[in-house]
Amino acid sequence: MALAKRRAEVDWKGTLEEGRGSFTVGKWMVGEVPVTWASRTSPAEETTSPEELIAAAHASCYAMALSLVLAERGTPPENIDVEAECTLDQTPEGFRITTIDLEVRGRVPELDAEGFRDAAESAHQVCPVSNALKGNVEIRVNTTLAD
């Protein structure tokens, strides 16, 4: 049973070299960012958590990797949105990050849904954060291509 699910969102526009992105973590992130155990298990706590920060890191890294893959294939994106949800569970071995779900939405002219899904799988293979987590955390990628 999940103890908490934390979320971060990234909005990336353009290619790796020419693009820009931003991420949000909660509604309060200004200046120093406190972290507490309660932030990991209580949605009401207004501080960040390692899970939220991992989600932000993974979403932003994945958006960059996907923009790179798409540009290398000759189909640069207009926009990529990635939402990452990192789940902390209590397992028989102790507390553990068990899953990260990536919801990937993109607007890519001249590309169909199958091509977008294929690029997303390739991005998953080259994303440094995905690679750091592989073998330890189940990573699930869902894609939606905008018209």
C-alpha positions in Angstrom: 0.0 0.0 0.0 1.3 3.4 -1.0 2.2 5.8 1.8 2.4 8.8 -0.5 2.4 9.9 -4.0 4.3 13.1 -4.9 4.1 14.9 -8.2 6.1 17.3 -10.3 5.4 18.8 -13.6 7.6 19.9 -16.4 6.8 22.0 -19.4 9.5 21.8 -22.1 9.3 23.7 -25.4 11.6 23.1 -28.3 14.7 21.0 -28.8 17.4 20.2 -26.3 19.8 23.0 -27.6 17.2 25.6 -28.3 14.4 24.7 -26.0 13.4 25.9 -22.5 11.6 24.3 -19.7 10.3 24.9 -16.2 9.2 22.6 -13.4 6.8 23.1 -10.5 6.9 21.3 -7.2 4.0 22.2 -5.1 2.6 25.8 -4.8 5.0 27.2 -2.3 8.5 26.7 -3.7 10.3 30.0 -3.1 13.8 30.4 -1.6 14.9 27.8 0.8 13.1 24.5 0.4 12.5 22.6 3.7 12.1 18.8 3.8 10.6 16.7 6.5 9.5 13.1 7.0 5.9 14.4 7.2 6.3 15.8 3.7 6.7 12.2 2.5 3.6 10.9 4.1 1.2 13.8 4.6 -0.3 15.5 1.5 -1.1 18.5 3.8 2.5 19.2 4.7 3.8 22.2 2.7 7.4 21.2 2.3 9.1 19.1 -0.3 10.1 15.5 -0.1 12.8 13.3 -1.8 10.0 11.7 -3.8 8.8 15.0 -5.1 12.3 16.0 -6.0 13.0 12.7 -7.7 9.8 13.2 -9.7 10.9 16.7 -10.7 14.3 15.5 -11.7 13.0 12.6 -13.6 10.3 14.6 -15.4 12.7 17.4 -16.5 15.4 15.0 -17.5 13.0 12.8 -19.5 11.5 15.9 -21.3 15.0 16.9 -22.4 15.9 13.3 -23.5 12.6 13.1 -25.5 13.2 16.5 -27.2 16.7 15.2 -28.1 15.4 12.0 -29.6 12.7 13.7 -31.5 15.0 16.3 -33.0 17.6 13.6 -34.0 14.8 11.9 -35.9 13.9 15.0 -37.8 10.7 15.6 -35.9 11.5 18.4 -33.4 8.7 18.9 -30.8 6.7 22.1 -30.4 5.9 21.2 -26.8 6.4 18.3 -24.4 4.7 18.1 -21.0 5.8 15.4 -18.6 4.1 14.7 -15.3 5.9 12.3 -13.0 4.4 10.5 -9.9 6.8 8.9 -7.5 5.4 6.4 -5.1 6.9 5.6 -1.7 5.7 2.3 -0.2 6.4 0.4 3.0 7.6 -3.0 1.9 8.8 -6.0 4.0 12.3 -4.7 3.4 11.4 -1.2 4.7 10.4 2.1 3.0 11.1 2.0 -0.7 10.4 4.1 -3.8 8.6 1.4 -5.9 7.2 3.2 -9.0 7.5 6.2 -11.1 4.7 6.9 -13.6 5.5 9.3 -16.4 2.6 10.8 -18.2 4.0 12.2 -21.4 2.1 14.6 -23.7 3.6 16.1 -26.8 2.8 18.3 -29.8 5.0 17.1 -32.6 4.1 18.1 -36.2 4.4 15.4 -38.8 4.5 12.6 -36.3 1.8 9.9 -35.5 1.0 8.4 -32.1 3.1 5.2 -32.9 6.1 7.3 -33.8 5.7 9.4 -30.6 5.5 6.2 -28.5 8.6 4.8 -30.2 10.5 8.0 -29.5 9.3 8.0 -25.9 10.7 4.4 -25.5 14.0 5.5 -26.9 14.1 8.6 -24.6 13.5 6.2 -21.7 16.7 4.4 -22.7 18.8 7.5 -22.9 17.4 9.5 -20.0 20.1 9.6 -17.3 17.6 9.7 -14.4 15.7 6.7 -16.0 19.0 4.9 -16.2 19.9 5.7 -12.6 16.5 4.2 -11.4 16.3 1.2 -13.7 16.5 -2.1 -11.8 15.4 -0.4 -8.6 12.2 1.3 -9.4 9.4 0.3 -11.8 9.1 3.0 -14.4 5.9 3.2 -16.4 5.6 5.6 -19.4 2.3 6.6 -20.9 2.1 8.8 -24.0 -0.4 11.1 -25.6 0.2 12.9 -28.8 -1.7 16.2 -29.2 -3.3 17.1 -32.5 
